[in-house]
């Protein structure tokens, strides 16, 4: 039986897919790694620039990390 490798990305979003959580998860997939994510900020942006940023409250970030580590350690 083969071991499943895991990785956790802690980052903001990028709706255009070139950075942040979206890019990390695509990279994990290409490397055949089970990817998980913790969202630190929701960003409105495109390839020309960032429009708006909404930071997640620290309690929510901590709760996401705790939930991941409780179930599937990266």
ZAVO-113751 format. One record per residue (C-alpha): x, y, z; residue in one letter. Coordinates in Angstrom, 2 decimals, decimal comma, always signed. Example, Ala and Ser with C-alpha at 12.3 -4.5 7.8 and 13.67 -1.06 7.14 Angstrom:
<recs>
<rec><x>+12,30</x><y>-4,50</y><z>+7,80</z><residu>a</residu></rec>
<rec><x>+13,67</x><y>-1,06</y><z>+7,14</z><residu>s</residu></rec>
</recs>
This chain:
<recs>
<rec><x>+0,00</x><y>+0,00</y><z>+0,00</z><residu>x</residu></rec>
<rec><x>+1,43</x><y>+3,40</y><z>-0,94</z><residu>x</residu></rec>
<rec><x>+1,58</x><y>+6,35</y><z>+1,42</z><residu>x</residu></rec>
<rec><x>-0,53</x><y>+9,39</y><z>+0,55</z><residu>x</residu></rec>
<rec><x>+1,54</x><y>+12,56</y><z>+0,82</z><residu>x</residu></rec>
<rec><x>-0,27</x><y>+15,64</y><z>+2,11</z><residu>x</residu></rec>
<rec><x>+0,44</x><y>+19,36</y><z>+2,09</z><residu>x</residu></rec>
<rec><x>-1,27</x><y>+22,38</y><z>+3,63</z><residu>x</residu></rec>
<rec><x>-1,35</x><y>+25,79</y><z>+1,98</z><residu>x</residu></rec>
<rec><x>-2,01</x><y>+28,76</y><z>+4,26</z><residu>x</residu></rec>
<rec><x>-2,69</x><y>+31,71</y><z>+1,99</z><residu>x</residu></rec>
<rec><x>-5,17</x><y>+34,10</y><z>+0,48</z><residu>x</residu></rec>
<rec><x>-7,27</x><y>+33,51</y><z>-2,60</z><residu>x</residu></rec>
<rec><x>-6,58</x><y>+34,52</y><z>-6,21</z><residu>x</residu></rec>
<rec><x>-9,67</x><y>+34,31</y><z>-8,39</z><residu>x</residu></rec>
<rec><x>-7,52</x><y>+34,41</y><z>-11,53</z><residu>x</residu></rec>
<rec><x>-5,76</x><y>+31,22</y><z>-10,37</z><residu>x</residu></rec>
<rec><x>-2,19</x><y>+32,43</y><z>-10,75</z><residu>x</residu></rec>
<rec><x>-1,30</x><y>+32,68</y><z>-7,06</z><residu>x</residu></rec>
<rec><x>-2,57</x><y>+31,94</y><z>-3,58</z><residu>x</residu></rec>
<rec><x>-4,59</x><y>+28,91</y><z>-2,61</z><residu>x</residu></rec>
<rec><x>-5,74</x><y>+28,20</y><z>-6,15</z><residu>x</residu></rec>
<rec><x>-2,19</x><y>+28,00</y><z>-7,54</z><residu>x</residu></rec>
<rec><x>-0,95</x><y>+25,98</y><z>-4,58</z><residu>x</residu></rec>
<rec><x>-3,69</x><y>+23,37</y><z>-4,95</z><residu>x</residu></rec>
<rec><x>-2,98</x><y>+23,04</y><z>-8,69</z><residu>x</residu></rec>
<rec><x>+0,71</x><y>+22,50</y><z>-7,89</z><residu>x</residu></rec>
<rec><x>-0,08</x><y>+19,91</y><z>-5,22</z><residu>x</residu></rec>
<rec><x>-2,27</x><y>+18,04</y><z>-7,73</z><residu>x</residu></rec>
<rec><x>+0,51</x><y>+17,98</y><z>-10,31</z><residu>x</residu></rec>
<rec><x>+2,89</x><y>+16,56</y><z>-7,69</z><residu>x</residu></rec>
<rec><x>+0,31</x><y>+13,90</y><z>-6,70</z><residu>x</residu></rec>
<rec><x>+0,03</x><y>+15,37</y><z>-3,21</z><residu>x</residu></rec>
<rec><x>-3,28</x><y>+15,55</y><z>-1,32</z><residu>x</residu></rec>
<rec><x>-3,72</x><y>+19,31</y><z>-0,91</z><residu>x</residu></rec>
<rec><x>-5,53</x><y>+21,10</y><z>+1,87</z><residu>x</residu></rec>
<rec><x>-6,00</x><y>+24,82</y><z>+2,44</z><residu>x</residu></rec>
<rec><x>-6,49</x><y>+27,46</y><z>+5,09</z><residu>x</residu></rec>
<rec><x>-7,84</x><y>+30,74</y><z>+3,76</z><residu>x</residu></rec>
<rec><x>-6,27</x><y>+33,87</y><z>+5,28</z><residu>x</residu></rec>
<rec><x>-7,84</x><y>+36,47</y><z>+3,00</z><residu>x</residu></rec>
<rec><x>-10,43</x><y>+36,66</y><z>+0,25</z><residu>x</residu></rec>
<rec><x>-9,14</x><y>+38,79</y><z>-2,58</z><residu>x</residu></rec>
<rec><x>-10,85</x><y>+40,41</y><z>-5,53</z><residu>x</residu></rec>
<rec><x>-8,26</x><y>+40,54</y><z>-8,28</z><residu>x</residu></rec>
<rec><x>-7,41</x><y>+39,71</y><z>-11,85</z><residu>x</residu></rec>
<rec><x>-4,18</x><y>+39,55</y><z>-13,85</z><residu>x</residu></rec>
<rec><x>-3,98</x><y>+43,36</y><z>-13,83</z><residu>x</residu></rec>
<rec><x>-4,07</x><y>+43,85</y><z>-10,06</z><residu>x</residu></rec>
<rec><x>-5,73</x><y>+43,55</y><z>-6,69</z><residu>x</residu></rec>
<rec><x>-9,07</x><y>+45,33</y><z>-6,26</z><residu>x</residu></rec>
<rec><x>-10,16</x><y>+44,47</y><z>-2,71</z><residu>x</residu></rec>
<rec><x>-8,87</x><y>+42,36</y><z>+0,20</z><residu>x</residu></rec>
<rec><x>-10,91</x><y>+40,99</y><z>+3,10</z><residu>x</residu></rec>
<rec><x>-8,70</x><y>+39,50</y><z>+5,83</z><residu>x</residu></rec>
<rec><x>-10,09</x><y>+36,54</y><z>+7,74</z><residu>x</residu></rec>
<rec><x>-10,34</x><y>+36,96</y><z>+11,52</z><residu>x</residu></rec>
<rec><x>-7,48</x><y>+35,28</y><z>+13,39</z><residu>x</residu></rec>
<rec><x>-9,92</x><y>+33,01</y><z>+15,26</z><residu>x</residu></rec>
<rec><x>-11,20</x><y>+31,65</y><z>+11,94</z><residu>x</residu></rec>
<rec><x>-7,69</x><y>+31,03</y><z>+10,62</z><residu>x</residu></rec>
<rec><x>-6,75</x><y>+29,23</y><z>+13,84</z><residu>x</residu></rec>
<rec><x>-9,95</x><y>+27,17</y><z>+13,72</z><residu>x</residu></rec>
<rec><x>-9,24</x><y>+26,09</y><z>+10,13</z><residu>x</residu></rec>
<rec><x>-5,71</x><y>+25,01</y><z>+11,06</z><residu>x</residu></rec>
<rec><x>-6,93</x><y>+23,12</y><z>+14,12</z><residu>x</residu></rec>
<rec><x>-9,60</x><y>+21,33</y><z>+12,07</z><residu>x</residu></rec>
<rec><x>-7,09</x><y>+20,17</y><z>+9,46</z><residu>x</residu></rec>
<rec><x>-4,51</x><y>+18,98</y><z>+11,98</z><residu>x</residu></rec>
<rec><x>-7,22</x><y>+17,15</y><z>+13,95</z><residu>x</residu></rec>
<rec><x>-8,08</x><y>+14,98</y><z>+10,95</z><residu>x</residu></rec>
<rec><x>-5,33</x><y>+14,86</y><z>+8,32</z><residu>x</residu></rec>
<rec><x>-1,90</x><y>+16,03</y><z>+9,46</z><residu>x</residu></rec>
<rec><x>+0,00</x><y>+17,69</y><z>+6,63</z><residu>x</residu></rec>
</recs>
